[in-house]
Amino acid sequence: MSCDPVDIKAKAPFPAGALSNFAPHAFALDGIACGSMEGFLQSLKIQDSAEQARVCRLSGAEAQSRGRQEDWNSGTLWWQGKPVDRLSDAYQKLLDRAYDALFAQAPKFRNALAATGEAPLTHRMGKSDPCETILTEQEFCTRLERLRAHFGDRSSTRSRG
Ligand SMILES: Nc1c(N[C@@H]2O[C@H](COP(=O)(O)O)[C@@H](O)[C@H]2O)[nH]c(=O)[nH]c1=O
């Protein structure tokens, strides 16, 4: 099996494109319908809950450009009316819950993740400074690799059983 890295970006062919946060995979978190992970992430820059819920339903560049209209230089993000510090453990846990929900609820996302086999995952266009982005390359790729490990868990359970 080739272990060339899979570099995730919206315009890449399957499976990298389907793993992009831009991809329109529907899931819900805390009862809020999301059209993509990008919709959820960009909505975190918006304090108003009704507008946040609207942005959650977006996907792709439309979601990103809506979020980028917001000034979040203070480092405060928002989920359901409550502030979340970008640099806090609470923010990391919120990201974990969002990716867990995506994995559990979006079969096309799971299929794309499974199709990467054991290849390293990269997101070279991503930033590394958490003060400059809502999701660094590392925060993104480590979560995908953690979720991908569930596939191995299932096969090792089968082979033992
Ligand atoms: N521009 C682009 C992506 N950018 C996405 O933007 C998010 C970070 O936004 P921000 O914090 O505003 O810089 C993060 O989800 C990152 O993946 N992603 C893709 O797959 N393909 C793209 O073409």
The ligand as a Gaussian input file, in Angstrom:
#p B3LYP/6-31G(d) Opt

LIG

0 1
 N       -9.520000      27.344000       1.883000
 C       -9.717000      26.008000       2.047000
 C       -9.850000      25.459000       3.334000
 N       -9.778000      26.241000       4.429000
 C      -10.455000      25.922000       5.688000
 O      -10.716000      27.132000       6.365000
 C      -10.770000      26.896000       7.748000
 C       -9.930000      27.910000       8.485000
 O      -10.514000      29.156000       8.289000
 P       -9.924000      30.494000       8.924000
 O       -9.773000      30.273000      10.375000
 O      -10.936000      31.527000       8.585000
 O       -8.594000      30.705000       8.267000
 C      -10.360000      25.468000       7.978000
 O      -11.514000      24.659000       8.107000
 C       -9.654000      25.131000       6.678000
 O       -9.717000      23.766000       6.422000
 N      -10.021000      24.123000       3.435000
 C      -10.068000      23.320000       2.347000
 O      -10.212000      22.099000       2.494000
 N       -9.941000      23.843000       1.102000
 C       -9.778000      25.147000       0.914000
 O       -9.649000      25.574000      -0.242000

